[in-house]
């Protein structure tokens, strides 16, 4: 499910698993042709900084928002998705414009990598979800589950431009179409 190329075989200090050299990211609508993007030590340091001082599920959700924004900036510089505009404001033919399918897959991959590295203590990553309020109106999101309460949260970066922290809201509200703004 998560496509990673490993850089080394031993864990690195501060992480519970070997650090990956690359991560697969979507670069266009529907994620038909994902590419592998290198992850530098500097990028890992910045992403890991988001998780310093986490003392609750709520602060971890904020750290997740910041980490995904950093992932998007890193990937955007290398894959051209820095151009991604909020929602479907851009033309699907525009280079680097993502739809909710691509956004949710990227966020899911970022979350799974954070989980694999042992950075998520208060949440676990679960399968992406979709909602279909009307026949042709569907929307996808990445999802996390709070370990203590069992509550599910949508992690949705589609609403915002590349590099902006995604919205995190209770999944039941997201499924009802409650605006996260």
C-alpha positions in Angstrom: 0.0 0.0 0.0 2.7 2.4 0.9 5.4 2.5 -1.7 8.8 3.4 -0.1 12.4 2.8 -1.0 14.5 2.4 2.1 17.8 4.3 2.5 19.2 2.2 5.3 18.5 -1.0 7.1 19.0 0.2 10.7 16.7 2.7 12.5 18.0 6.2 12.9 18.0 7.9 16.3 14.6 9.4 17.1 12.7 7.1 14.7 11.5 3.6 15.2 12.0 2.4 11.6 14.6 2.9 8.9 14.2 6.3 7.2 12.9 6.1 3.7 14.9 7.7 0.8 11.7 8.3 -1.2 8.0 8.4 -1.0 5.4 7.9 -3.8 3.3 11.0 -4.4 0.4 11.8 -6.7 1.0 14.7 -9.2 -2.3 14.9 -11.1 -6.0 14.2 -10.9 -6.9 10.7 -10.0 -3.2 9.8 -9.2 -2.8 7.7 -12.4 0.9 8.3 -12.6 2.5 8.7 -9.1 6.2 9.4 -8.9 8.8 8.8 -6.2 10.1 11.9 -4.5 13.3 12.0 -2.5 13.1 12.8 1.2 16.1 14.6 2.6 17.5 14.5 6.1 16.6 18.2 6.4 13.0 17.5 5.4 12.7 14.7 7.9 14.1 16.9 10.6 11.5 19.6 9.9 8.7 17.1 9.7 9.8 15.4 13.0 9.9 18.8 14.7 6.1 18.9 14.4 5.9 16.1 17.0 8.0 17.6 19.8 6.1 18.1 23.0 3.0 16.2 22.0 1.0 15.6 25.2 -2.5 14.8 23.9 -4.5 13.6 21.0 -5.5 17.2 20.2 -1.9 18.4 20.0 -1.0 15.4 17.9 -3.7 16.3 15.4 -2.2 19.8 15.1 1.2 18.2 14.6 -0.3 16.0 11.9 -1.6 19.1 10.1 1.9 20.8 10.3 3.7 17.6 9.1 1.4 17.1 6.1 1.9 20.8 5.1 5.7 20.2 5.3 5.4 17.0 3.2 3.3 19.0 0.6 5.9 21.7 0.4 8.8 19.2 0.1 6.9 17.1 -2.5 5.6 20.2 -4.3 9.1 21.6 -4.9 10.2 18.3 -6.5 7.1 17.1 -8.2 5.5 20.3 -9.4 2.5 20.1 -7.1 3.5 23.5 -5.6 1.0 24.9 -8.1 -2.0 23.0 -6.6 -4.8 25.3 -5.9 -7.6 24.8 -3.3 -10.4 22.4 -4.2 -10.9 22.0 -7.9 -10.2 25.7 -8.6 -7.5 24.7 -11.1 -8.0 23.1 -14.5 -7.5 19.3 -14.3 -5.0 19.7 -17.2 -2.9 22.1 -15.2 0.4 20.6 -14.2 0.5 19.9 -10.5 -3.3 20.3 -9.9 -4.7 17.6 -7.6 -8.2 16.4 -7.0 -9.6 14.9 -3.8 -8.5 11.4 -4.9 -4.9 12.4 -5.3 -4.9 14.6 -2.2 -6.3 11.9 0.0 -3.8 9.3 -1.3 -0.9 11.7 -0.6 -2.2 12.5 2.9 -2.7 8.8 3.5 0.9 8.0 2.4 2.3 10.8 4.6 0.2 9.6 7.6 1.3 6.0 7.1 4.9 7.0 7.0 4.6 9.1 10.2 3.0 6.0 11.8 5.7 3.7 10.5 8.3 6.0 12.0 6.7 5.8 15.4 5.7 9.5 15.4 2.0 8.9 16.0 1.3 7.9 19.6 -2.3 9.0 20.0 -3.7 8.0 16.6 -3.5 5.2 14.1 -4.1 5.5 10.4 -7.1 3.7 8.9 -8.4 3.3 5.4 -9.4 6.4 3.4 -13.1 7.2 3.2 -15.4 8.7 0.6 -18.7 10.3 0.8 -21.4 10.4 -2.0 -24.1 12.8 -1.1 -25.3 12.9 -4.8 -24.7 10.5 -7.6 -21.9 12.5 -9.3 -20.7 14.4 -6.2 -18.1 12.3 -4.4 -15.2 13.3 -2.1 -12.3 11.3 -0.6 -10.2 11.9 2.6 -7.5 10.3 4.6 -8.6 9.1 8.1 -7.0 8.7 11.5 -8.5 7.0 14.6 -7.8 8.3 18.1 -6.5 5.4 20.1 -8.1 6.3 23.4 -11.6 7.3 22.3 -11.9 5.3 19.1 -13.1 8.5 17.3 -12.3 8.9 13.6 -11.1 12.1 12.1 -10.9 13.2 8.4 -7.6 14.7 7.4 -8.5 16.6 4.3 -6.0 18.7 2.4 -8.1 19.1 -0.8 -9.8 22.3 0.5 -6.5 24.3 0.6 -3.6 25.1 -1.6 -0.4 23.2 -1.5 1.6 23.5 1.7 -1.3 24.8 3.8 -2.1 22.6 6.9 -5.1 20.3 6.1 -8.4 20.4 7.9 -8.9 17.8 10.6 -12.4 17.3 11.7 -14.5 14.5 13.2 -15.3 12.0 10.4 -19.0 11.9 11.2 -19.2 15.7 10.5 -17.1 15.3 7.3 -19.4 12.5 6.1 -22.4 14.8 6.6 -20.6 17.4 4.4 -20.1 19.9 7.3 -17.7 22.6 6.0 -14.4 22.3 7.9 -13.8 26.1 7.6 
